[in-house]
């Protein structure tokens, strides 16, 4: 994933007032885990889905070049 896409996802979260710790709490993981996925250092489908849900988007739209299984 390119850096621009990651920045866009983070910007959308900020614009909507969604904090990584809130996503983490919703799915029972640490905010560090969410941060790792948002920085492409982790690949948790569960975290990606939670981010997509928080943004009201489909997971495939945020992570387009990946086949998320």
Buried (B, 14 or more C-beta within 10 A) or exposed (E): EEEEBBEEBBEBBEEEEBEBEBBBEEBEBEBEBBBBBBEEEBEBEEBBBBBBBBBEEEBEEBBEEEEBE
